[in-house]
Amino acid sequence: MIIADELISPWFAGGVTLLSLVLLAVAAYTAPWRALMLKAERQHALFAAWVSLVLMMKLQIHWVDGISLHFLVMTTLVVIFGWSLSLMIGAAAQLLLCLWEGNPGWGISVNFFLATVVPATISYGILRFIIRHKSNNLFLFLLGGGFFGSILTLLGTLVILAAVVALNGRWDTLADMADSALMVVLLSYSEGFINGLLVTAVTVFFPGIVKTFDEKKYLDS
């Protein structure tokens, strides 16, 4: 999600910046750095995810004045790397994108919050629910954590986006978002397809780099 600076008040951006810094500190402290360094393929996957995320953020679709949408792909990152590393990857991608475009503005923290923190947290919650489920059906992990999980993540993120717009008093923008809701339907399916495909492919061909995948639960049974 990309929201323009003019739609965000400085006080709101400051509060989100403080919250984002706290969450990044928690992510940096809890991230599995040792496990990441044990295998070179995990490091290669992280670098590929970072570059891919930047490219996804560049593929923006104009929704309404001041707001653009792009594929989040955070569900895939959470499945592969977990919540902590996903936040670190998202922060690095947001920083590179700002350097690329050359206009960070004070909305950078809000964009990071909407494009990384919110979808990563929602995806993690969905994934934890699936992992704790007693079913050992592999398709529950692939489809629930990939396809349907990413759709729910996108919808939840859009609800938070609407709340951000409302908290900043941009009621005209909120009305435009409601009038253009059809685009959300089209984007939701595409988001689900991309994440479902990526989660399935990486889990099947490279299960060793998927942090949240339990081979004993889904394969040995």
Sequence and secondary structure as in RCSB ss.txt:
>XXXX:A:sequence
MIIADELISPWFAGGVTLLSLVLLAVAAYTAPWRALMLKAERQHALFAAWVSLVLMMKLQIHWVDGISLHFLVMT
TLVVIFGWSLSLMIGAAAQLLLCLWEGNPGWGISVNFFLATVVPATISYGILRFIIRHKSNNLFLFLLGGGFFGS
ILTLLGTLVILAAVVALNGRWDTLADMADSALMVVLLSYSEGFINGLLVTAVTVFFPGIVKTFDEKKYLDS
>XXXX:A:secstr
 EE GGGS HHHHHHHHHHHHHHHHHHHHHS HHHHHH HHHHHHHHHHHHHHHHHHHS EEEETTEEE    HH
HHHHHHHHHHHHHHHHHHHHHHHHHHT   TTHHHHHIIIIIHHHHHHHHHHHHHHHSS   HHIIIIIIIIIHH
HHHHHHHHHHHHHHHHHTT HHHHHHHHHTTHHHHHHHHHHHHHHHHHHHHHHHH GGG TT  HHHHT  
